[in-house]
Amino acid sequence: MLNNIQGNFQNITLNLLRIVSGFLFMPHGAQKLFGLFGGFGGKPGATAPLFSLMGFAGVLEFFGGLAILFGVFTRPVAFILSGQMAVAYFTAHIPMGFWPLLNHGELAALYSFIFLFLAAVGGGNFSIDGLLKKKKVE
């Protein structure tokens, strides 16, 4: 019985981690692509040039976050996003110092590891991936 409760709790928390991470990640892309949430670079309505590294990051963040939110292609998308966040950390934050608290890189580092975890375990049973897997078994 305890194993059953523990298994259910793990399923629920995995799905919540995926959903909340995708939901919180998408606005970073919306800010770059659509000028929402204060706009790109803190300028209201400003967007990143689409064919730039920041524009590409915005595409990954918005559409990748959307894919994570719904749990579609979770493993490959999470792997790509984990790499993106690692690159962001090492290119934008490490030059400002080693400690994430001081270089403002906690969010990039945390997202990188959350997405790496999702790439390893998948999106859970309450995801499009999980529903497709369930249909395939039936």
C-alpha positions in Angstrom: 0.0 0.0 0.0 2.8 2.4 0.9 4.5 1.7 -2.5 1.2 2.5 -4.3 0.8 5.8 -2.4 4.5 6.7 -3.1 4.1 5.8 -6.8 1.0 7.9 -7.1 2.7 10.8 -5.4 5.7 10.5 -7.7 3.4 10.5 -10.8 1.5 13.6 -9.5 4.7 15.6 -8.6 6.4 14.7 -11.9 3.4 15.9 -13.9 3.2 19.1 -11.7 6.9 19.7 -12.2 6.6 19.4 -16.0 3.5 21.6 -16.2 4.7 24.3 -13.9 8.1 24.4 -15.5 6.7 24.8 -18.9 4.2 27.4 -17.8 6.9 29.5 -16.1 9.4 29.0 -19.0 7.0 30.2 -21.8 6.9 33.9 -20.7 10.7 34.2 -21.2 10.1 33.4 -24.9 6.9 35.5 -25.0 9.0 38.5 -23.7 11.6 38.0 -26.5 9.2 37.2 -29.3 6.1 39.2 -28.6 7.3 42.0 -26.3 5.1 40.9 -23.5 5.8 41.0 -19.8 7.9 44.2 -19.9 9.3 43.6 -23.4 12.7 42.4 -24.5 15.5 44.1 -22.5 13.0 45.7 -20.2 11.6 48.0 -23.0 7.8 47.7 -23.1 6.7 46.1 -26.4 10.3 45.6 -27.6 11.1 42.2 -29.3 14.4 40.5 -30.1 15.3 40.3 -33.8 13.9 36.9 -34.9 17.0 35.9 -36.8 19.3 36.5 -33.9 20.5 34.3 -31.0 18.0 36.0 -28.7 15.2 35.5 -31.3 16.2 31.8 -31.6 16.2 31.6 -27.7 12.8 33.1 -27.7 11.5 30.5 -30.1 13.0 27.7 -28.0 11.7 29.1 -24.8 8.1 29.9 -26.0 7.4 26.8 -28.1 9.6 24.5 -26.1 7.9 25.7 -22.9 4.6 25.0 -24.6 5.7 21.5 -25.6 6.9 20.8 -22.0 3.6 22.2 -20.6 1.5 19.8 -22.6 4.1 17.0 -22.5 4.6 16.5 -26.2 8.0 15.2 -27.3 9.0 15.8 -23.7 12.3 14.0 -23.7 13.9 15.5 -26.8 12.5 19.0 -26.2 13.7 18.9 -22.5 17.1 17.8 -23.6 17.4 20.7 -26.1 16.1 23.2 -23.5 18.5 21.9 -20.9 21.4 22.5 -23.3 20.0 26.0 -24.1 19.9 26.9 -20.4 23.4 25.5 -19.8 24.8 27.6 -22.7 22.9 30.7 -21.4 24.5 30.1 -17.9 28.0 29.7 -19.2 27.9 32.5 -21.8 25.8 35.1 -19.9 26.3 34.4 -16.2 29.6 32.8 -15.6 31.5 35.9 -16.9 30.0 37.9 -14.0 31.3 35.5 -11.4 31.3 31.9 -10.2 28.4 31.9 -7.7 24.9 31.8 -9.2 23.5 34.0 -6.5 26.0 36.7 -7.5 25.9 36.3 -11.2 22.1 36.0 -11.4 22.3 32.6 -13.0 20.2 30.6 -10.5 17.2 30.5 -12.9 19.2 29.3 -15.9 21.0 26.6 -13.8 17.8 25.4 -12.2 15.9 25.2 -15.5 18.9 23.4 -17.0 18.7 20.7 -14.4 14.9 20.5 -14.3 14.9 20.0 -18.1 17.7 17.4 -17.8 15.6 15.5 -15.3 12.6 15.6 -17.6 14.7 14.4 -20.5 15.8 11.4 -18.4 12.3 10.4 -17.0 9.9 11.8 -19.6 6.7 13.8 -19.1 4.7 11.5 -16.9 1.4 9.8 -17.5 -0.7 13.0 -17.6 0.9 14.3 -20.8 0.3 13.9 -24.5 3.3 11.6 -24.6 1.8 9.5 -21.7 -1.6 9.3 -23.4 -0.1 8.2 -26.7 2.0 5.6 -24.9 -1.1 4.3 -23.1 -3.1 4.1 -26.4 -0.2 2.2 -28.0 -0.2 -0.4 -25.2 -4.0 -1.0 -25.5 
